[in-house]
């Protein structure tokens, strides 16, 4: 299947890179998703991660025989049961089930490979999984829940949570909240790494960086891409709103609720054009613009206040070109390493171990 093929290619040409696939609980039967994940975890030698989503667009639902998505909170209830199924499947082989005894022609001890016979409200699965236990046992779980239901789901299941930050106070509140929820679920909060989205803009000098930023946010294609992205994840057509007027106060979504809240800032009176500019890397208070050294210092300062685990970097103008990649790898990363904020070598074998190490 295509899912396996391209990730197998990436796995075979890398040694330390984590390979994460976004797969929706709406679009995959639990058994198929678990089997594909276990296969790629084998091929990548334990470097596979699953970005768990419940989908956020009616157009996606219409590809799977539905007229529209189930209601937001119901999707998370369904996803929670989905996790019960896949976790049961990943555990359907005991760690020492494989014998590989040529003398007795025994590959696996059948008494240690058992069906799960799961029957819930939405899912039913016999099991067991027809792949041997993978290096991680299960893939690393990545999630981005920001709503009340989403935070509970992430706190219960995720190894790493991807979050949007609207300033340092908001970032700290989010991290403290999900860690508290994790403890209520009986988990060690330190077993969850919260990574905040950040889009640094860098240049040889601070003035150069600000020039790049002003040029980038002024491009029509940036505005169009940003509107397309936020429209896609909220299922709201933002192109119908006037660019220089505030958004209507009654906006609601059955898609990503926290994304809508973070972007729209309803009640702030800010025009749509300003919201697009600010959404480039979150609130203006966490904009990281300057030389690589200045950006590294800013990132360290933010994490010191948030008490957080790190960032997930993305291109500020939705254009992952070679120049930007070099600015990160050859400029920003060494600056972070000099401050002891980023590892200088990989010491762990699996993606989940690597996530938890730093």
Buried (B, 14 or more C-beta within 10 A) or exposed (E): EEBBEEBBEBBEEEEEEBBBBEBBBBBBEBBEBBBBBBBBBBBBBBBBBBBBBBBBBBEBBEEEEEEEBBEBBBBBBBBBBBBBBBBBBBBBBBEEBBEEEEEEEEEBBEEBBBEBEBEEEBBEBEBBBEBEBBBBBBBBBBBBBBBBBBBBBBBBBBBBBBBBBBBBEBBBBBBBEBBEBBEEEEBEBEBBBBBBBBBBBBBEEBEBBBEBBEEBBEEEEBBEBBBEBBBBBBBBEBEEBEBEEBBEEEBEBBBBBBBBBBBBBBEEEBBBBBBBBBBBBBBEBBBBBBBBBBBBBBBBEBBEEBEBBBBBBBBBBBEEEEEBEEBBEEBBBBBBEEEEBBBEEEEBBBBBBBBBEE
